[in-house]
Amino acid sequence: MGDRKQARDGEFQRFVIGRWPRLMRTAFLLTGEQHAAEDLVQSTLEQVYVAWRRVGSADDPEAYVRRVMINAHARKHRRKLREFLAPKDDSGIVREIADTGDRIAQAEDRNALLKALAQLPARQREAVVLRYWEDLTETQTAEAMGCSVGAVKSNAAKGIAKLRAIPGLAGMATQGGRK
């Protein structure tokens, strides 16, 4: 019994070490703040650890964890949606630690992009982040968000349209993405 628990703990630890940067990037793009992203990832991993036997044996454990994280983020901000979507001043957004493979890290005006992303409604932000920065398919994004593929298409299109409407972001909104 102890050996199996140690094996599961080791498997969980390897998962966390391997996926931490990507989970942090997704959480940061959802929350817009480094500390909030860290809290979101940590609380998600706490939930996942308790159910790791089931999660670890899933077809795609990373997708399962991403879904838990999106649900946790949505629950936390459902009641405070208006306050959460209010534009933040420069001191409200803490810069993310750059990931060299991250397309956002390569954008010329990253701060402007993060501010614009923070102004999108939560579902549009989720769709844009998952489709364009996590590079998930529409089906994977729909599964992660718990909605239909049509809702993903609609939310992503509306989010990108809002980003394109911001002067200076038109080129960044589609850079490396789909049309």
MOVEN-V940319 format. One record per backbone hydrogen bond with DSSP energy under -0.5 kcal/mol. CO is the residue of the C=O (numbers start at 1). NH is the residue of the N-H. If there is no record, write none. Layout:
# MOVEN-V940319
CO:NH, CO:NH
This chain:
# MOVEN-V940319
1:5, 2:6, 3:7, 4:8, 5:9, 6:10, 7:11, 8:12, 9:13, 10:14, 11:15, 12:16, 13:17, 14:18, 15:19, 16:20, 19:23, 20:24, 21:25, 22:26, 23:27, 24:28, 25:29, 26:30, 27:31, 28:32, 33:37, 34:38, 35:39, 36:40, 37:41, 38:42, 39:43, 40:44, 41:45, 42:46, 43:47, 44:48, 45:49, 46:50, 47:51, 49:52, 51:54, 51:55, 52:56, 53:57, 55:58, 58:61, 60:64, 61:65, 62:66, 63:67, 64:68, 65:69, 66:70, 67:71, 68:72, 69:73, 70:74, 71:75, 72:76, 73:77, 74:78, 78:81, 80:84, 81:85, 82:86, 83:86, 89:92, 89:93, 90:93, 92:94, 96:98, 98:100, 99:102, 101:103, 102:106, 103:106, 104:107, 107:110, 108:110, 109:113, 110:114, 111:115, 112:116, 113:117, 114:118, 115:119, 116:119, 116:120, 117:120, 121:125, 122:126, 123:127, 124:128, 125:129, 126:130, 127:131, 128:132, 128:133, 129:133, 129:134, 130:136, 137:141, 138:142, 139:143, 140:144, 141:145, 142:146, 142:147, 148:152, 149:153, 150:154, 151:155, 152:156, 153:157, 154:158, 155:159, 156:160, 157:161, 158:162, 159:163, 160:164, 161:165, 163:166, 165:167, 166:169, 166:170, 169:173, 170:174, 171:175, 174:177
